[in-house]
Amino acid sequence: MALISNLTVKLGKNSYKIVIDNNFPFKLKNNFTKIKGYSKIIVITDKTINNIFDNEIYKLCNELKSEKIILPSGEKTKSFKYLEYLMNKILSKKVDRNALLICIGGGVIGDLVGLAASLTLRGIDFIQIPTTLLSQVDSSVGGKTAINSIYGKNLIGTFYQPKIVIISLYFLRKLPEREIMSGYAEILKYALIKNRVFFSWLKNNGKKILKINSNACAEAIRESCKIKSYVVSKDEKEKNLREILNFGHTFGHALESITGFSSKLNHGESIFLGMYIAIKFSIFLGFCKKSILHEYTNHLDKLNISYKIDDYNISASPNLFLKHLKFDKKVKEKKIRFILISDIGKVKVYKLNEEKILLDFLKKEVF
Ligand SMILES: NC(=O)c1ccc[n+]([C@@H]2O[C@H](COP(=O)([O-])OP(=O)(O)OC[C@H]3O[C@@H](n4cnc5c(N)ncnc54)[C@H](O)[C@@H]3O)[C@@H](O)[C@H]2O)c1
């Protein structure tokens, strides 16, 4: 097994390893010795992944003597309906508290399985094996689990850490281009919030990542996971520092919500848009120079990535946008909190005291 890197999310007794690897994780037992002690192991994946990696998943289930549950693919699976379906399926297999769930999937399956693991019998162990670039650099690490509500994105969930995260570049070879770009949004986010050197590196290596060059992907995943692990280790439950990871997400989630979590706009695409709006808002409020926006747009133009609302054919008004923004989890004491940028690698929290400021901005600069 070609091990590329090994990181740790330091959370006291809830600490866990992130293993970055080239191959399909057949030898799970080598990475996670505790696996032999579980009373039952259930592998959970989605239909698309199961179809593509049928053979590999079959072998893994055989090796672990595990059962398998397959869920539909897509954001709509992150719902009460599928949470209930999944938990009933798990319980029907007569699990006890010593059972293990292995999640093989993107952020949708990861968020849903994490939530089911945290609720089943008041908490059973789970492992993340993320299969999209986005889930490898972001959602599989940090323990945020969620489903969506009619009131907004990720509004129902828990903090519940996996026992290990096993990232395999093997999965990326079959990932559609649109999904690779989606993952790139979160990689770029880490550079923008925390590391200008990483941003400069992305300027030279972005194209290679989008083409799934192994070395470039491994480095981007490692650096992203390193930043995420550091932030999560400092602030597991998002009391302060962790909220910087929401850069671009407050605006992005509102747009996802407006489009009804449909395939019109996937999560990563909403983050490209959200970061574009957040940088513009930062300039509007006088927090950062216009040159930061140029650095952002030049980089995305070179990669042929769209970041404007018109490019995605989304019809919304400033008032509708504001309505959706208000459902965000980042609203505290009725004030929306935005993560804004002052320079590449430096962000700040902004509490909106007057809605008029935001509406003026949206009317002038966004719609
Ligand atoms: N928990 C967190 O901290 C966190 C962070 C960021 C995003 N998220 C959540 O993650 C979700 C988005 O995740 P995503 O972009 O991975 O979406 P996803 O899980 O829907 O995967 C995208 C599509 O790719 C398919 N797919 C997955 N792996 C594949 C592979 N290797 N080859 C081919 N096809 C594959 C899936 O079946 C799906 O159709 C959103 O719901 C978002 O809210 C959570």
The ligand as an SDF file (V2000), in Angstrom:
LIG
                    3D

 44 48  0  0  0  0  0  0  0  0999 V2000
  -19.3740   18.0010    7.1230 N   0  0  0  0  0  0  0  0  0  0  0  0
  -18.6590   18.9760    6.6450 C   0  0  0  0  0  0  0  0  0  0  0  0
  -17.7940   19.5370    7.3200 O   0  0  0  0  0  0  0  0  0  0  0  0
  -18.8660   19.3980    5.2180 C   0  0  0  0  0  0  0  0  0  0  0  0
  -17.9280   20.2340    4.6010 C   0  0  0  0  0  0  0  0  0  0  0  0
  -18.1070   20.5430    3.2530 C   0  0  0  0  0  0  0  0  0  0  0  0
  -19.1980   20.0360    2.5690 C   0  0  0  0  0  0  0  0  0  0  0  0
  -20.0880   19.2530    3.2020 N   0  0  0  0  0  0  0  0  0  0  0  0
  -21.2400   18.6870    2.4880 C   0  0  0  0  0  0  0  0  0  0  0  0
  -20.7640   17.8210    1.4730 O   0  0  0  0  0  0  0  0  0  0  0  0
  -21.7720   17.7210    0.4710 C   0  0  0  0  0  0  0  0  0  0  0  0
  -21.1300   17.7810   -0.8780 C   0  0  0  0  0  0  0  0  0  0  0  0
  -20.2190   16.7220   -0.9850 O   0  0  0  0  0  0  0  0  0  0  0  0
  -19.7640   16.1620   -2.4070 P   0  0  0  0  0  0  0  0  0  0  0  0
  -19.4250   17.2970   -3.2780 O   0  0  0  0  0  0  0  0  0  0  0  0
  -18.7780   15.1080   -2.1380 O   0  0  0  0  0  0  0  0  0  0  0  0
  -21.1290   15.5830   -3.0130 O   0  0  0  0  0  0  0  0  0  0  0  0
  -21.7340   14.1180   -3.1960 P   0  0  0  0  0  0  0  0  0  0  0  0
  -21.5090   13.2810   -2.0300 O   0  0  0  0  0  0  0  0  0  0  0  0
  -23.1350   14.3350   -3.6270 O   0  0  0  0  0  0  0  0  0  0  0  0
  -20.9100   13.5410   -4.4360 O   0  0  0  0  0  0  0  0  0  0  0  0
  -21.0620   14.1350   -5.7000 C   0  0  0  0  0  0  0  0  0  0  0  0
  -21.4510   13.1220   -6.7680 C   0  0  0  0  0  0  0  0  0  0  0  0
  -20.3090   12.3570   -7.1010 O   0  0  0  0  0  0  0  0  0  0  0  0
  -20.6020   10.9580   -7.0190 C   0  0  0  0  0  0  0  0  0  0  0  0
  -19.3450   10.3260   -6.6210 N   0  0  0  0  0  0  0  0  0  0  0  0
  -18.8010   10.2550   -5.3950 C   0  0  0  0  0  0  0  0  0  0  0  0
  -17.5690    9.7250   -5.4480 N   0  0  0  0  0  0  0  0  0  0  0  0
  -17.3480    9.4160   -6.7370 C   0  0  0  0  0  0  0  0  0  0  0  0
  -16.2360    8.8580   -7.4290 C   0  0  0  0  0  0  0  0  0  0  0  0
  -15.1060    8.5340   -6.8040 N   0  0  0  0  0  0  0  0  0  0  0  0
  -16.3240    8.6930   -8.7750 N   0  0  0  0  0  0  0  0  0  0  0  0
  -17.4510    9.0690   -9.4240 C   0  0  0  0  0  0  0  0  0  0  0  0
  -18.5250    9.6190   -8.8420 N   0  0  0  0  0  0  0  0  0  0  0  0
  -18.4740    9.7950   -7.5060 C   0  0  0  0  0  0  0  0  0  0  0  0
  -21.7150   10.8570   -6.0140 C   0  0  0  0  0  0  0  0  0  0  0  0
  -22.4660    9.7070   -6.2010 O   0  0  0  0  0  0  0  0  0  0  0  0
  -22.5140   12.1270   -6.3210 C   0  0  0  0  0  0  0  0  0  0  0  0
  -23.3590   11.8780   -7.4020 O   0  0  0  0  0  0  0  0  0  0  0  0
  -22.7360   18.8330    0.7150 C   0  0  0  0  0  0  0  0  0  0  0  0
  -23.9170   18.3180    1.2410 O   0  0  0  0  0  0  0  0  0  0  0  0
  -22.0540   19.6920    1.7620 C   0  0  0  0  0  0  0  0  0  0  0  0
  -22.9550   20.3520    2.6060 O   0  0  0  0  0  0  0  0  0  0  0  0
  -19.9390   18.9200    4.5100 C   0  0  0  0  0  0  0  0  0  0  0  0
  1  2  1  0
  2  3  2  0
  2  4  1  0
  4  5  1  0
  4 44  2  0
  5  6  2  0
  6  7  1  0
  7  8  2  0
  8  9  1  0
  8 44  1  0
  9 10  1  0
  9 42  1  0
 10 11  1  0
 11 12  1  0
 11 40  1  0
 12 13  1  0
 13 14  1  0
 14 15  2  0
 14 16  1  0
 14 17  1  0
 17 18  1  0
 18 19  2  0
 18 20  1  0
 18 21  1  0
 21 22  1  0
 22 23  1  0
 23 24  1  0
 23 38  1  0
 24 25  1  0
 25 26  1  0
 25 36  1  0
 26 27  1  0
 26 35  1  0
 27 28  2  0
 28 29  1  0
 29 30  1  0
 29 35  2  0
 30 31  1  0
 30 32  2  0
 32 33  1  0
 33 34  2  0
 34 35  1  0
 36 37  1  0
 36 38  1  0
 38 39  1  0
 40 41  1  0
 40 42  1  0
 42 43  1  0
M  CHG  2   8   1  16  -1
M  END
$$$$
